Amino acid sequence: MENLGRNGQPEPFDIPEPGDDQMLVRIDSISICFSDVKILKQGGSHPKLYNRNLAVDPTRLGHEVSLTIVKVGKNLQKNYYQGQRLAVQPDIYQQGKSTAYGYTVPGGLIQYHLIGKEVLETDTGACLLPLSDDMGYAESSLLEPWGCVMAAYTQRRRLSPKLAV
């Protein structure tokens, strides 16, 4: 908790301009889940933060977001456009290493920020999901936590140890 903001206050940031391979996005909705609480409790020792010193190298929490694209860099304009509404698929793998939006990749608890290769060029492609016009912002921010709840009821118990391959 001591590493939230600066001197106990929110930290202001200028609104950045996107580079050619980036998008400026506005966070429209965010949900908080137990993963955020785990980061608050574990700090830099959280497994997805890889023993990071948050006092020196902070992150921005918030991995369940819906957002709107404000500006698109010139190299991304074939696939994305201003005003497009998206949700973030927060579990990100790059070169086989597990990262996540709101952990190693700065998350949604900021009003505006840049999204670039860290979200667009992952092992499985872009971690952005287009939202239909009839889906609300809050609804889309609950997709990942609700998916976790549903998965908890469908998991199959392992009855024997998993052997390393």
C-alpha positions as CSV (number, residue, x, y, z in Angstrom):
1,M,0.0,0.0,0.0
2,E,2.9,2.4,0.7
3,N,3.7,2.4,-3.0
4,L,0.3,3.6,-4.2
5,G,0.7,7.0,-5.8
6,R,3.4,9.4,-4.7
7,N,3.5,10.7,-1.1
8,G,0.1,9.2,-0.5
9,Q,-1.5,11.1,-3.4
10,P,-2.5,10.2,-7.0
11,E,0.3,10.7,-9.4
12,P,-0.5,13.0,-12.3
13,F,0.7,12.1,-15.8
14,D,0.6,14.2,-19.0
15,I,-1.5,12.7,-21.8
16,P,1.1,11.2,-24.2
17,E,1.1,11.2,-28.0
18,P,1.2,7.8,-29.6
19,G,4.2,6.7,-31.7
20,D,3.7,5.0,-35.1
21,D,3.2,1.6,-33.4
22,Q,1.1,2.8,-30.5
23,M,-2.5,3.8,-29.6
24,L,-3.6,6.4,-27.1
25,V,-6.5,4.9,-25.2
26,R,-9.0,6.2,-22.7
27,I,-10.0,3.8,-19.9
28,D,-13.8,3.9,-19.7
29,S,-14.5,1.2,-17.1
30,I,-12.5,-1.1,-14.8
31,S,-13.4,-3.8,-12.4
32,I,-11.3,-4.7,-9.4
33,C,-10.8,-8.4,-8.5
34,F,-8.9,-10.5,-6.1
35,S,-5.8,-10.4,-8.3
36,D,-5.5,-6.7,-7.5
37,V,-5.8,-7.4,-3.8
38,K,-3.0,-10.0,-4.1
39,I,-0.7,-7.5,-5.6
40,L,-1.5,-5.0,-2.8
41,K,-0.7,-7.7,-0.2
42,Q,2.3,-9.3,-1.9
43,G,3.8,-6.2,-3.5
44,G,6.8,-7.0,-5.7
45,S,6.9,-10.6,-4.5
46,H,3.8,-11.4,-6.5
47,P,4.8,-14.1,-8.9
48,K,3.9,-12.1,-12.0
49,L,6.0,-9.1,-10.8
50,Y,9.2,-11.2,-10.6
51,N,10.5,-9.6,-7.4
52,R,10.2,-6.1,-8.7
53,N,10.9,-3.2,-6.3
54,L,7.6,-1.3,-6.7
55,A,9.1,1.7,-4.8
56,V,11.6,2.1,-7.6
57,D,9.7,0.6,-10.6
58,P,6.0,1.0,-9.9
59,T,3.2,-0.5,-11.9
60,R,-0.4,0.5,-12.5
61,L,-3.0,-2.0,-11.4
62,G,-6.2,-2.8,-13.2
63,H,-6.3,-5.6,-15.7
64,E,-10.1,-5.8,-16.4
65,V,-10.8,-2.8,-18.5
66,S,-12.8,-1.5,-21.3
67,L,-11.4,1.3,-23.3
68,T,-11.8,3.6,-26.3
69,I,-9.1,4.4,-28.8
70,V,-8.4,8.1,-28.8
71,K,-5.5,8.2,-31.4
72,V,-3.9,5.6,-33.6
73,G,-0.3,5.5,-34.7
74,K,0.1,5.4,-38.5
75,N,1.3,1.7,-38.6
76,L,-1.8,0.5,-36.8
77,Q,-4.5,2.3,-38.7
78,K,-5.3,-0.7,-40.9
79,N,-6.5,-2.6,-37.8
80,Y,-7.7,0.0,-35.3
81,Y,-9.6,3.3,-35.5
82,Q,-10.4,6.3,-33.4
83,G,-13.5,5.7,-31.3
84,Q,-13.2,1.9,-31.4
85,R,-14.2,0.2,-28.2
86,L,-12.1,-2.7,-26.9
87,A,-11.7,-4.9,-23.8
88,V,-8.2,-6.2,-22.8
89,Q,-7.5,-9.9,-22.5
90,P,-5.2,-9.4,-19.5
91,D,-3.2,-12.7,-19.5
92,I,-0.2,-12.0,-21.8
93,Y,2.6,-14.2,-22.9
94,Q,5.6,-12.9,-24.7
95,Q,8.3,-15.4,-25.8
96,G,6.7,-17.9,-23.4
97,K,7.0,-15.7,-20.4
98,S,3.8,-14.9,-18.5
99,T,3.1,-11.2,-18.1
100,A,-0.1,-9.4,-17.6
101,Y,-1.9,-6.1,-18.2
102,G,-2.0,-4.4,-14.8
103,Y,1.1,-6.3,-13.6
104,T,4.3,-6.1,-15.7
105,V,2.4,-4.1,-18.4
106,P,0.9,-0.9,-16.9
107,G,-2.8,-1.4,-16.4
108,G,-6.0,0.6,-16.4
109,L,-6.0,2.6,-13.2
110,I,-5.0,5.7,-15.2
111,Q,-7.3,7.7,-17.3
112,Y,-5.2,7.7,-20.6
113,H,-2.2,5.7,-21.6
114,L,-0.4,4.2,-24.6
115,I,-0.8,0.6,-25.8
116,G,1.9,-0.8,-28.0
117,K,3.8,-4.0,-28.8
118,E,3.5,-5.2,-25.2
119,V,-0.2,-5.8,-25.8
120,L,-0.4,-6.0,-29.6
121,E,2.5,-8.4,-30.3
122,T,2.2,-11.3,-28.0
123,D,2.6,-15.0,-28.4
124,T,-1.1,-15.3,-29.4
125,G,-1.5,-12.0,-31.2
126,A,-3.1,-8.8,-30.0
127,C,-4.7,-9.1,-26.5
128,L,-7.6,-6.8,-27.4
129,L,-11.2,-7.8,-27.9
130,P,-13.6,-5.7,-30.0
131,L,-16.8,-4.8,-28.2
132,S,-20.1,-4.8,-29.9
133,D,-22.2,-1.6,-29.7
134,D,-24.7,-3.3,-27.4
135,M,-22.2,-4.3,-24.7
136,G,-21.8,-1.8,-21.9
137,Y,-18.4,-0.7,-20.6
138,A,-19.0,-2.2,-17.1
139,E,-20.3,-5.4,-18.6
140,S,-17.1,-5.9,-20.6
141,S,-14.9,-5.1,-17.6
142,L,-16.5,-8.0,-15.8
143,L,-15.7,-10.5,-18.6
144,E,-12.4,-11.8,-17.1
145,P,-13.5,-12.0,-13.4
146,W,-16.8,-13.6,-14.4
147,G,-14.9,-16.1,-16.6
148,C,-12.9,-17.0,-13.5
149,V,-16.1,-17.6,-11.5
150,M,-17.5,-19.8,-14.3
151,A,-14.2,-21.7,-14.7
152,A,-14.2,-22.5,-10.9
153,Y,-17.4,-24.5,-11.5
154,T,-16.1,-26.4,-14.5
155,Q,-12.5,-27.3,-13.4
156,R,-11.6,-31.0,-13.3
157,R,-9.8,-32.1,-10.2
158,R,-6.4,-33.7,-10.8
159,L,-6.3,-37.0,-8.9
160,S,-2.6,-37.7,-9.4
161,P,0.5,-35.5,-9.5
162,K,1.4,-33.9,-12.8
163,L,4.7,-35.2,-14.0
164,A,7.2,-32.8,-15.5
165,V,7.9,-33.4,-19.2
